[in-house]
Amino acid sequence: MKNLVILGAGTAGTMMSNHLVSKLPKNEWQITVVDQYKTHYYQPGFLFLPFDIYTTKQVKKKGAKFIPKGVNYINEKIELIQPEQNKVQLENGKELPYDILIIATGTKIAPEEIEGMKGPEWHKSVFDFYTYEGSKALRDKFREWKGGKLVVHITEMPIKCPVAPLEFAFLADSYFKNKGMRDKVDITFVTPLGGAFTKPKATEALHHLLTDKGIKEVTDFNIERVDYENNKIIDYAETEVPYDILVTVPTNMGDALIERSGMGDDLNFVPTNKATLQTEDHENIFALGDATNLPASKAGSVAHFEAEILTENILRYINGEPLKEEFDGHANCFIETGGGKALLIDFNYTHEPVEGTFPFPGVGPLNLLKESRTNHMGKMAFRWVYWNMLIKGIHIPFVSATMSEKGKHFEETEA
């Protein structure tokens, strides 16, 4: 028997196990998934938890439920990848040999990277919403908060779901309006970028929304420390932004396992071919999702598109065929803008988000880069799609793994 080992049972790892179990001959290949955690979280739901839009039960389920039959599922912490020996060493001392390895270990927040961030005020007046614990603590804080300065802050890029901090600011505006206390809350969005997003057209649209909602913007802010005693964040230019509640997106880093194994870059992301998803240093090791160093968004939709392409490339690798250089950085995500509306953006490595219709040219029913209730309904429906289709490796109809240019209003000069 040959062994294919998947490290991580999050979105990317679970999808790959579901894709491959039906493609690899059961009498030739044993698929094993390893993850130390037993709970599978619907991470996009962490955005909604602080605002009491979702309950805790709606964002978590038992991970084993989504690992297909015929796949060996091991709940253990991974100690080391030994690529020269084609082995994975578990914390309990057991070794797993592999013929093919897929790294899907994701990304984690690292608040300890910034002085004062993970101090005595962590989850008291300084919060994250990228973890279940942080999101839940923030929900409890918001329920009894009487108002003041709310600062929504990004430490540095790349981060998981680049639009989530903006969505948080928009939802906060809507949440406090509904509570009849928006006039008591001062919201400021603080980013290290020169604008609201990484792409010019989307930045322009999102900047207008921030302005319309009375959300202040502080750009080019490279944080040096959190002064939790005086409730302010300070950047390297000594610019200060005061807060009563700081909602921060800390530095995002790949799993410490990648560092221990000597396989990552400075942020522990795995150097990966951006078109084939084969790792740069080892031909029988592949990576996808948030664990890679690809210049694509770290988001569930990206992992979904990668998984469809990687499945074919795994089969090609097994058969000794050339790998398809097909992944184009395709990302597709709804941006919740509050008030029961959302934007939709669809882009890839070479094309920024533009206006248009999706998934059908001229028909939609979804509009790109424009607020609508239909887009909001799509965002809310995504939780069902996630649990019932996405992580089960079921193809989402009419949405291709590579980005379609049809129905989009590109300028002539764009690459």
ZATORGU-517349 format. One record per residue (C-alpha): residue number from 1; x, y, z. Coordinates in steps of 0.25 Angstrom, whole numbers. Example, Ala and Ser with C-alpha at 12.3 -4.5 7.8 and 13.67 -1.06 7.14 Angstrom:
<pt pos="1" X="49" Y="-18" Z="31"/>
<pt pos="2" X="55" Y="-4" Z="29"/>
END
This chain:
<pt pos="1" X="0" Y="0" Z="0"/>
<pt pos="2" X="5" Y="14" Z="-3"/>
<pt pos="3" X="2" Y="25" Z="7"/>
<pt pos="4" X="-4" Y="39" Z="4"/>
<pt pos="5" X="-3" Y="48" Z="17"/>
<pt pos="6" X="-11" Y="61" Z="19"/>
<pt pos="7" X="-7" Y="70" Z="30"/>
<pt pos="8" X="-18" Y="78" Z="35"/>
<pt pos="9" X="-33" Y="75" Z="36"/>
<pt pos="10" X="-38" Y="90" Z="34"/>
<pt pos="11" X="-45" Y="94" Z="21"/>
<pt pos="12" X="-34" Y="91" Z="11"/>
<pt pos="13" X="-30" Y="78" Z="17"/>
<pt pos="14" X="-44" Y="72" Z="19"/>
<pt pos="15" X="-47" Y="76" Z="5"/>
<pt pos="16" X="-35" Y="69" Z="-1"/>
<pt pos="17" X="-39" Y="56" Z="7"/>
<pt pos="18" X="-53" Y="57" Z="1"/>
<pt pos="19" X="-47" Y="59" Z="-13"/>
<pt pos="20" X="-37" Y="48" Z="-13"/>
<pt pos="21" X="-44" Y="37" Z="-6"/>
<pt pos="22" X="-52" Y="34" Z="-18"/>
<pt pos="23" X="-41" Y="36" Z="-28"/>
<pt pos="24" X="-30" Y="28" Z="-22"/>
<pt pos="25" X="-31" Y="12" Z="-23"/>
<pt pos="26" X="-34" Y="7" Z="-9"/>
<pt pos="27" X="-26" Y="-5" Z="-11"/>
<pt pos="28" X="-14" Y="3" Z="-15"/>
<pt pos="29" X="-14" Y="16" Z="-6"/>
<pt pos="30" X="-17" Y="18" Z="9"/>
<pt pos="31" X="-21" Y="33" Z="11"/>
<pt pos="32" X="-18" Y="38" Z="25"/>
<pt pos="33" X="-22" Y="52" Z="31"/>
<pt pos="34" X="-15" Y="57" Z="44"/>
<pt pos="35" X="-20" Y="68" Z="52"/>
<pt pos="36" X="-19" Y="71" Z="67"/>
<pt pos="37" X="-32" Y="78" Z="68"/>
<pt pos="38" X="-46" Y="70" Z="69"/>
<pt pos="39" X="-55" Y="82" Z="66"/>
<pt pos="40" X="-56" Y="88" Z="52"/>
<pt pos="41" X="-60" Y="102" Z="52"/>
<pt pos="42" X="-67" Y="110" Z="41"/>
<pt pos="43" X="-57" Y="121" Z="42"/>
<pt pos="44" X="-65" Y="132" Z="33"/>
<pt pos="45" X="-75" Y="131" Z="45"/>
<pt pos="46" X="-66" Y="137" Z="55"/>
<pt pos="47" X="-69" Y="150" Z="48"/>
<pt pos="48" X="-84" Y="149" Z="52"/>
<pt pos="49" X="-82" Y="143" Z="66"/>
<pt pos="50" X="-79" Y="157" Z="73"/>
<pt pos="51" X="-91" Y="163" Z="67"/>
<pt pos="52" X="-101" Y="152" Z="72"/>
<pt pos="53" X="-104" Y="149" Z="57"/>
<pt pos="54" X="-99" Y="134" Z="59"/>
<pt pos="55" X="-99" Y="126" Z="71"/>
<pt pos="56" X="-87" Y="117" Z="76"/>
<pt pos="57" X="-94" Y="105" Z="71"/>
<pt pos="58" X="-95" Y="110" Z="57"/>
<pt pos="59" X="-80" Y="111" Z="55"/>
<pt pos="60" X="-74" Y="98" Z="60"/>
<pt pos="61" X="-77" Y="83" Z="58"/>
<pt pos="62" X="-69" Y="71" Z="61"/>
<pt pos="63" X="-58" Y="69" Z="50"/>
<pt pos="64" X="-59" Y="54" Z="49"/>
<pt pos="65" X="-73" Y="56" Z="43"/>
<pt pos="66" X="-67" Y="62" Z="30"/>
<pt pos="67" X="-55" Y="52" Z="28"/>
<pt pos="68" X="-60" Y="42" Z="18"/>
<pt pos="69" X="-61" Y="27" Z="21"/>
<pt pos="70" X="-48" Y="19" Z="17"/>
<pt pos="71" X="-39" Y="31" Z="21"/>
<pt pos="72" X="-31" Y="28" Z="33"/>
<pt pos="73" X="-33" Y="40" Z="43"/>
<pt pos="74" X="-23" Y="43" Z="54"/>
<pt pos="75" X="-25" Y="53" Z="65"/>
<pt pos="76" X="-11" Y="56" Z="69"/>
<pt pos="77" X="-1" Y="68" Z="69"/>
<pt pos="78" X="9" Y="67" Z="58"/>
<pt pos="79" X="23" Y="69" Z="63"/>
<pt pos="80" X="31" Y="69" Z="51"/>
<pt pos="81" X="32" Y="67" Z="36"/>
<pt pos="82" X="44" Y="60" Z="31"/>
<pt pos="83" X="44" Y="62" Z="16"/>
<pt pos="84" X="57" Y="55" Z="14"/>
<pt pos="85" X="52" Y="42" Z="20"/>
<pt pos="86" X="38" Y="44" Z="15"/>
<pt pos="87" X="32" Y="43" Z="29"/>
<pt pos="88" X="23" Y="51" Z="38"/>
<pt pos="89" X="26" Y="50" Z="53"/>
<pt pos="90" X="15" Y="51" Z="63"/>
<pt pos="91" X="16" Y="57" Z="77"/>
<pt pos="92" X="13" Y="43" Z="83"/>
<pt pos="93" X="26" Y="38" Z="76"/>
<pt pos="94" X="18" Y="30" Z="65"/>
<pt pos="95" X="24" Y="32" Z="51"/>
<pt pos="96" X="15" Y="32" Z="38"/>
<pt pos="97" X="22" Y="29" Z="25"/>
<pt pos="98" X="17" Y="36" Z="12"/>
<pt pos="99" X="19" Y="35" Z="-3"/>
<pt pos="100" X="11" Y="48" Z="-4"/>
<pt pos="101" X="9" Y="58" Z="6"/>
<pt pos="102" X="-1" Y="70" Z="6"/>
<pt pos="103" X="1" Y="81" Z="15"/>
<pt pos="104" X="-12" Y="88" Z="19"/>
<pt pos="105" X="-8" Y="93" Z="33"/>
<pt pos="106" X="-14" Y="107" Z="31"/>
<pt pos="107" X="-10" Y="120" Z="38"/>
<pt pos="108" X="-11" Y="125" Z="52"/>
<pt pos="109" X="-11" Y="138" Z="59"/>
<pt pos="110" X="1" Y="142" Z="67"/>
<pt pos="111" X="-2" Y="154" Z="76"/>
<pt pos="112" X="11" Y="151" Z="84"/>
<pt pos="113" X="18" Y="157" Z="72"/>
<pt pos="114" X="14" Y="171" Z="76"/>
<pt pos="115" X="18" Y="177" Z="89"/>
<pt pos="116" X="7" Y="179" Z="99"/>
<pt pos="117" X="-4" Y="172" Z="90"/>
<pt pos="118" X="-5" Y="159" Z="97"/>
<pt pos="119" X="-4" Y="166" Z="111"/>
<pt pos="120" X="-13" Y="166" Z="123"/>
<pt pos="121" X="-24" Y="173" Z="114"/>
<pt pos="122" X="-25" Y="162" Z="104"/>
<pt pos="123" X="-39" Y="158" Z="102"/>
<pt pos="124" X="-43" Y="169" Z="112"/>
<pt pos="125" X="-41" Y="182" Z="105"/>
<pt pos="126" X="-32" Y="176" Z="93"/>
<pt pos="127" X="-39" Y="166" Z="85"/>
<pt pos="128" X="-37" Y="158" Z="72"/>
<pt pos="129" X="-49" Y="151" Z="65"/>
<pt pos="130" X="-40" Y="142" Z="57"/>
<pt pos="131" X="-42" Y="131" Z="68"/>
<pt pos="132" X="-54" Y="125" Z="74"/>
<pt pos="133" X="-50" Y="129" Z="88"/>
<pt pos="134" X="-47" Y="144" Z="83"/>
<pt pos="135" X="-60" Y="145" Z="76"/>
<pt pos="136" X="-68" Y="139" Z="87"/>
<pt pos="137" X="-61" Y="149" Z="97"/>
<pt pos="138" X="-64" Y="160" Z="88"/>
<pt pos="139" X="-79" Y="157" Z="87"/>
<pt pos="140" X="-80" Y="157" Z="103"/>
<pt pos="141" X="-73" Y="170" Z="103"/>
<pt pos="142" X="-82" Y="177" Z="93"/>
<pt pos="143" X="-94" Y="172" Z="100"/>
<pt pos="144" X="-91" Y="181" Z="112"/>
<pt pos="145" X="-83" Y="192" Z="106"/>
<pt pos="146" X="-88" Y="206" Z="107"/>
<pt pos="147" X="-80" Y="212" Z="96"/>
<pt pos="148" X="-67" Y="219" Z="94"/>
<pt pos="149" X="-56" Y="218" Z="84"/>
<pt pos="150" X="-56" Y="205" Z="75"/>
<pt pos="151" X="-43" Y="203" Z="67"/>
<pt pos="152" X="-43" Y="192" Z="57"/>
<pt pos="153" X="-28" Y="189" Z="53"/>
<pt pos="154" X="-20" Y="181" Z="44"/>
<pt pos="155" X="-5" Y="178" Z="48"/>
<pt pos="156" X="1" Y="174" Z="35"/>
<pt pos="157" X="-2" Y="166" Z="22"/>
<pt pos="158" X="-4" Y="155" Z="18"/>
<pt pos="159" X="-16" Y="152" Z="27"/>
<pt pos="160" X="-27" Y="141" Z="26"/>
<pt pos="161" X="-39" Y="147" Z="18"/>
<pt pos="162" X="-33" Y="161" Z="15"/>
<pt pos="163" X="-47" Y="168" Z="15"/>
<pt pos="164" X="-52" Y="162" Z="29"/>
<pt pos="165" X="-47" Y="174" Z="37"/>
<pt pos="166" X="-55" Y="184" Z="28"/>
<pt pos="167" X="-67" Y="175" Z="29"/>
<pt pos="168" X="-65" Y="176" Z="44"/>
<pt pos="169" X="-65" Y="191" Z="44"/>
<pt pos="170" X="-78" Y="191" Z="35"/>
<pt pos="171" X="-85" Y="181" Z="44"/>
<pt pos="172" X="-81" Y="189" Z="56"/>
<pt pos="173" X="-87" Y="202" Z="50"/>
<pt pos="174" X="-100" Y="194" Z="47"/>
<pt pos="175" X="-100" Y="187" Z="61"/>
<pt pos="176" X="-99" Y="200" Z="69"/>
<pt pos="177" X="-110" Y="206" Z="60"/>
<pt pos="178" X="-119" Y="195" Z="63"/>
<pt pos="179" X="-116" Y="197" Z="78"/>
<pt pos="180" X="-119" Y="211" Z="77"/>
<pt pos="181" X="-105" Y="216" Z="82"/>
<pt pos="182" X="-98" Y="218" Z="69"/>
<pt pos="183" X="-96" Y="233" Z="73"/>
<pt pos="184" X="-89" Y="228" Z="86"/>
<pt pos="185" X="-79" Y="219" Z="78"/>
<pt pos="186" X="-67" Y="225" Z="70"/>
<pt pos="187" X="-62" Y="215" Z="60"/>
<pt pos="188" X="-48" Y="216" Z="54"/>
<pt pos="189" X="-42" Y="206" Z="43"/>
<pt pos="190" X="-27" Y="205" Z="44"/>
<pt pos="191" X="-19" Y="199" Z="33"/>
<pt pos="192" X="-4" Y="197" Z="29"/>
<pt pos="193" X="-8" Y="199" Z="15"/>
<pt pos="194" X="-10" Y="212" Z="7"/>
<pt pos="195" X="-25" Y="209" Z="6"/>
<pt pos="196" X="-36" Y="201" Z="10"/>
<pt pos="197" X="-32" Y="188" Z="2"/>
<pt pos="198" X="-21" Y="183" Z="-7"/>
<pt pos="199" X="-27" Y="185" Z="-20"/>
<pt pos="200" X="-30" Y="200" Z="-26"/>
<pt pos="201" X="-44" Y="198" Z="-31"/>
<pt pos="202" X="-49" Y="191" Z="-18"/>
<pt pos="203" X="-42" Y="201" Z="-9"/>
<pt pos="204" X="-49" Y="212" Z="-16"/>
<pt pos="205" X="-63" Y="206" Z="-14"/>
<pt pos="206" X="-60" Y="202" Z="0"/>
<pt pos="207" X="-54" Y="216" Z="4"/>
<pt pos="208" X="-67" Y="222" Z="0"/>
<pt pos="209" X="-75" Y="212" Z="9"/>
<pt pos="210" X="-66" Y="215" Z="21"/>
<pt pos="211" X="-68" Y="230" Z="18"/>
<pt pos="212" X="-83" Y="228" Z="17"/>
<pt pos="213" X="-84" Y="221" Z="30"/>
<pt pos="214" X="-76" Y="231" Z="38"/>
<pt pos="215" X="-64" Y="221" Z="40"/>
<pt pos="216" X="-51" Y="228" Z="41"/>
<pt pos="217" X="-39" Y="223" Z="33"/>
<pt pos="218" X="-25" Y="223" Z="38"/>
<pt pos="219" X="-16" Y="217" Z="27"/>
<pt pos="220" X="-1" Y="214" Z="26"/>
<pt pos="221" X="-1" Y="211" Z="41"/>
<pt pos="222" X="11" Y="201" Z="44"/>
<pt pos="223" X="8" Y="197" Z="58"/>
<pt pos="224" X="20" Y="196" Z="68"/>
<pt pos="225" X="13" Y="194" Z="81"/>
<pt pos="226" X="0" Y="194" Z="89"/>
<pt pos="227" X="0" Y="203" Z="101"/>
<pt pos="228" X="-11" Y="195" Z="108"/>
<pt pos="229" X="-9" Y="204" Z="121"/>
<pt pos="230" X="-13" Y="217" Z="113"/>
<pt pos="231" X="-22" Y="210" Z="103"/>
<pt pos="232" X="-15" Y="214" Z="90"/>
<pt pos="233" X="-8" Y="207" Z="79"/>
<pt pos="234" X="5" Y="214" Z="74"/>
<pt pos="235" X="13" Y="212" Z="61"/>
<pt pos="236" X="27" Y="213" Z="57"/>
<pt pos="237" X="25" Y="228" Z="53"/>
<pt pos="238" X="20" Y="230" Z="68"/>
<pt pos="239" X="5" Y="233" Z="62"/>
<pt pos="240" X="-4" Y="229" Z="73"/>
<pt pos="241" X="-19" Y="224" Z="72"/>
<pt pos="242" X="-27" Y="224" Z="85"/>
<pt pos="243" X="-37" Y="213" Z="88"/>
<pt pos="244" X="-47" Y="208" Z="98"/>
<pt pos="245" X="-48" Y="195" Z="91"/>
<pt pos="246" X="-37" Y="190" Z="81"/>
<pt pos="247" X="-42" Y="179" Z="71"/>
<pt pos="248" X="-29" Y="175" Z="65"/>
<pt pos="249" X="-24" Y="165" Z="54"/>
<pt pos="250" X="-11" Y="161" Z="59"/>
<pt pos="251" X="1" Y="156" Z="50"/>
<pt pos="252" X="-4" Y="144" Z="43"/>
<pt pos="253" X="7" Y="132" Z="43"/>
<pt pos="254" X="7" Y="118" Z="37"/>
<pt pos="255" X="8" Y="107" Z="47"/>
<pt pos="256" X="20" Y="106" Z="57"/>
<pt pos="257" X="21" Y="92" Z="51"/>
<pt pos="258" X="26" Y="98" Z="38"/>
<pt pos="259" X="37" Y="105" Z="45"/>
<pt pos="260" X="41" Y="93" Z="53"/>
<pt pos="261" X="42" Y="85" Z="40"/>
<pt pos="262" X="51" Y="96" Z="34"/>
<pt pos="263" X="41" Y="97" Z="22"/>
<pt pos="264" X="35" Y="111" Z="23"/>
<pt pos="265" X="38" Y="126" Z="20"/>
<pt pos="266" X="40" Y="137" Z="31"/>
<pt pos="267" X="25" Y="135" Z="34"/>
<pt pos="268" X="25" Y="120" Z="34"/>
<pt pos="269" X="17" Y="119" Z="20"/>
<pt pos="270" X="22" Y="108" Z="11"/>
<pt pos="271" X="28" Y="113" Z="-2"/>
<pt pos="272" X="19" Y="107" Z="-13"/>
<pt pos="273" X="18" Y="108" Z="-28"/>
<pt pos="274" X="6" Y="117" Z="-30"/>
<pt pos="275" X="1" Y="110" Z="-42"/>
<pt pos="276" X="3" Y="95" Z="-39"/>
<pt pos="277" X="2" Y="95" Z="-23"/>
<pt pos="278" X="14" Y="86" Z="-23"/>
<pt pos="279" X="24" Y="91" Z="-12"/>
<pt pos="280" X="37" Y="98" Z="-17"/>
<pt pos="281" X="47" Y="89" Z="-10"/>
<pt pos="282" X="40" Y="75" Z="-10"/>
<pt pos="283" X="33" Y="69" Z="-22"/>
<pt pos="284" X="25" Y="59" Z="-14"/>
<pt pos="285" X="20" Y="70" Z="-5"/>
<pt pos="286" X="8" Y="79" Z="-8"/>
<pt pos="287" X="2" Y="90" Z="-1"/>
<pt pos="288" X="-11" Y="98" Z="-1"/>
<pt pos="289" X="-20" Y="108" Z="6"/>
<pt pos="290" X="-15" Y="117" Z="17"/>
<pt pos="291" X="-2" Y="109" Z="19"/>
<pt pos="292" X="5" Y="114" Z="6"/>
<pt pos="293" X="12" Y="126" Z="2"/>
<pt pos="294" X="4" Y="129" Z="-11"/>
<pt pos="295" X="1" Y="143" Z="-14"/>
<pt pos="296" X="-14" Y="139" Z="-13"/>
<pt pos="297" X="-24" Y="142" Z="-3"/>
<pt pos="298" X="-24" Y="133" Z="9"/>
<pt pos="299" X="-39" Y="130" Z="9"/>
<pt pos="300" X="-48" Y="118" Z="8"/>
<pt pos="301" X="-52" Y="120" Z="-6"/>
<pt pos="302" X="-38" Y="120" Z="-11"/>
<pt pos="303" X="-35" Y="107" Z="-4"/>
<pt pos="304" X="-48" Y="102" Z="-10"/>
<pt pos="305" X="-43" Y="105" Z="-24"/>
<pt pos="306" X="-28" Y="100" Z="-21"/>
<pt pos="307" X="-34" Y="87" Z="-16"/>
<pt pos="308" X="-41" Y="84" Z="-30"/>
<pt pos="309" X="-28" Y="87" Z="-37"/>
<pt pos="310" X="-19" Y="80" Z="-27"/>
<pt pos="311" X="-27" Y="67" Z="-28"/>
<pt pos="312" X="-24" Y="66" Z="-43"/>
<pt pos="313" X="-10" Y="70" Z="-41"/>
<pt pos="314" X="-8" Y="59" Z="-30"/>
<pt pos="315" X="-14" Y="49" Z="-40"/>
<pt pos="316" X="-4" Y="54" Z="-51"/>
<pt pos="317" X="8" Y="53" Z="-41"/>
<pt pos="318" X="4" Y="38" Z="-38"/>
<pt pos="319" X="3" Y="35" Z="-53"/>
<pt pos="320" X="16" Y="42" Z="-56"/>
<pt pos="321" X="9" Y="52" Z="-65"/>
<pt pos="322" X="13" Y="67" Z="-65"/>
<pt pos="323" X="6" Y="76" Z="-55"/>
<pt pos="324" X="-5" Y="86" Z="-60"/>
<pt pos="325" X="-1" Y="100" Z="-57"/>
<pt pos="326" X="-15" Y="104" Z="-56"/>
<pt pos="327" X="-17" Y="111" Z="-42"/>
<pt pos="328" X="-19" Y="126" Z="-45"/>
<pt pos="329" X="-21" Y="131" Z="-31"/>
<pt pos="330" X="-36" Y="131" Z="-33"/>
<pt pos="331" X="-43" Y="137" Z="-21"/>
<pt pos="332" X="-58" Y="140" Z="-19"/>
<pt pos="333" X="-64" Y="146" Z="-7"/>
<pt pos="334" X="-76" Y="154" Z="-1"/>
<pt pos="335" X="-73" Y="166" Z="7"/>
<pt pos="336" X="-83" Y="169" Z="17"/>
<pt pos="337" X="-86" Y="184" Z="18"/>
<pt pos="338" X="-97" Y="184" Z="29"/>
<pt pos="339" X="-112" Y="188" Z="28"/>
<pt pos="340" X="-115" Y="174" Z="21"/>
<pt pos="341" X="-106" Y="177" Z="9"/>
<pt pos="342" X="-93" Y="172" Z="4"/>
<pt pos="343" X="-83" Y="173" Z="-8"/>
<pt pos="344" X="-77" Y="162" Z="-16"/>
<pt pos="345" X="-63" Y="162" Z="-22"/>
<pt pos="346" X="-57" Y="152" Z="-32"/>
<pt pos="347" X="-42" Y="153" Z="-35"/>
<pt pos="348" X="-29" Y="146" Z="-38"/>
<pt pos="349" X="-14" Y="148" Z="-39"/>
<pt pos="350" X="-15" Y="157" Z="-51"/>
<pt pos="351" X="-29" Y="163" Z="-50"/>
<pt pos="352" X="-34" Y="172" Z="-39"/>
<pt pos="353" X="-49" Y="172" Z="-34"/>
<pt pos="354" X="-58" Y="180" Z="-44"/>
<pt pos="355" X="-72" Y="182" Z="-46"/>
<pt pos="356" X="-81" Y="173" Z="-54"/>
<pt pos="357" X="-90" Y="161" Z="-52"/>
<pt pos="358" X="-88" Y="147" Z="-46"/>
<pt pos="359" X="-88" Y="135" Z="-49"/>
<pt pos="360" X="-96" Y="138" Z="-62"/>
<pt pos="361" X="-91" Y="149" Z="-71"/>
<pt pos="362" X="-102" Y="160" Z="-72"/>
<pt pos="363" X="-112" Y="151" Z="-64"/>
<pt pos="364" X="-105" Y="150" Z="-50"/>
<pt pos="365" X="-113" Y="149" Z="-41"/>
<pt pos="366" X="-102" Y="154" Z="-33"/>
<pt pos="367" X="-95" Y="168" Z="-36"/>
<pt pos="368" X="-80" Y="170" Z="-34"/>
<pt pos="369" X="-75" Y="182" Z="-26"/>
<pt pos="370" X="-88" Y="187" Z="-23"/>
<pt pos="371" X="-96" Y="186" Z="-10"/>
<pt pos="372" X="-109" Y="178" Z="-11"/>
<pt pos="373" X="-118" Y="170" Z="-2"/>
<pt pos="374" X="-117" Y="158" Z="-12"/>
<pt pos="375" X="-102" Y="158" Z="-9"/>
<pt pos="376" X="-105" Y="158" Z="6"/>
<pt pos="377" X="-114" Y="146" Z="4"/>
<pt pos="378" X="-103" Y="139" Z="-3"/>
<pt pos="379" X="-93" Y="142" Z="9"/>
<pt pos="380" X="-104" Y="136" Z="19"/>
<pt pos="381" X="-106" Y="124" Z="10"/>
<pt pos="382" X="-91" Y="121" Z="9"/>
<pt pos="383" X="-91" Y="115" Z="23"/>
<pt pos="384" X="-101" Y="104" Z="18"/>
<pt pos="385" X="-92" Y="103" Z="5"/>
<pt pos="386" X="-80" Y="101" Z="14"/>
<pt pos="387" X="-85" Y="90" Z="23"/>
<pt pos="388" X="-92" Y="83" Z="12"/>
<pt pos="389" X="-84" Y="84" Z="-1"/>
<pt pos="390" X="-71" Y="92" Z="1"/>
<pt pos="391" X="-63" Y="83" Z="11"/>
<pt pos="392" X="-70" Y="71" Z="5"/>
<pt pos="393" X="-62" Y="73" Z="-8"/>
<pt pos="394" X="-75" Y="75" Z="-16"/>
<pt pos="395" X="-74" Y="84" Z="-28"/>
<pt pos="396" X="-82" Y="97" Z="-26"/>
<pt pos="397" X="-90" Y="98" Z="-39"/>
<pt pos="398" X="-87" Y="110" Z="-49"/>
<pt pos="399" X="-74" Y="114" Z="-41"/>
<pt pos="400" X="-61" Y="110" Z="-48"/>
<pt pos="401" X="-48" Y="107" Z="-41"/>
<pt pos="402" X="-41" Y="118" Z="-50"/>
<pt pos="403" X="-47" Y="132" Z="-51"/>
<pt pos="404" X="-57" Y="134" Z="-63"/>
<pt pos="405" X="-55" Y="148" Z="-70"/>
<pt pos="406" X="-69" Y="148" Z="-75"/>
<pt pos="407" X="-79" Y="158" Z="-70"/>
<pt pos="408" X="-68" Y="166" Z="-64"/>
<pt pos="409" X="-65" Y="181" Z="-68"/>
<pt pos="410" X="-50" Y="181" Z="-70"/>
<pt pos="411" X="-43" Y="193" Z="-75"/>
<pt pos="412" X="-35" Y="191" Z="-88"/>
<pt pos="413" X="-22" Y="194" Z="-81"/>
<pt pos="414" X="-23" Y="183" Z="-70"/>
<pt pos="415" X="-14" Y="171" Z="-71"/>
END
